[in-house]
């Protein structure tokens, strides 16, 4: 209430709480030198800025979106003339039936994924830390890509059940997902 918010803390205030910083501690942009020079992964994939979309269908907390969602989305972006990349590196939770018609699978580490995301036309992802990092940083002198971050209605509370009782490993989110 001291911050004048209507529905909780701002994103920057949430980070201040998590990092146990003073309420008035300034937030500073991270060092972005990595994003100002050529990137081997970007170059190796033969990408052109703004001509592709990056899907990140996996995550490590929320129940993943179904494969049908991703396939329909792939068709829409292909119809718009965009190449579709799919990065699942580091994702523990993913629909195991996931398959695509023409999307290209890529294995990007965190910094390369951030680099590729920043140069895309759009990014569609689950609610993952990588997306939070991207939203907080404006690396380029061009309009940012469209970020679509989807939080599903359940999260994994019982990781030990994932291998034996997938459905019951997840519980509903409280509040509005």
PyMOL commands that set and color helices and strands:
alter all, ss='L'
color gray80, all
select helices_A, chain A and resi 11-18+33-36+40-44+67-79+110-118+129-136+159-161+166-169
alter helices_A, ss='H'
color red, helices_A
select strands_A, chain A and resi 52-56+83-87+104-106+122-126+146-150+154-156+170-172
alter strands_A, ss='S'
color yellow, strands_A
deselect
rebuild
show_as cartoon
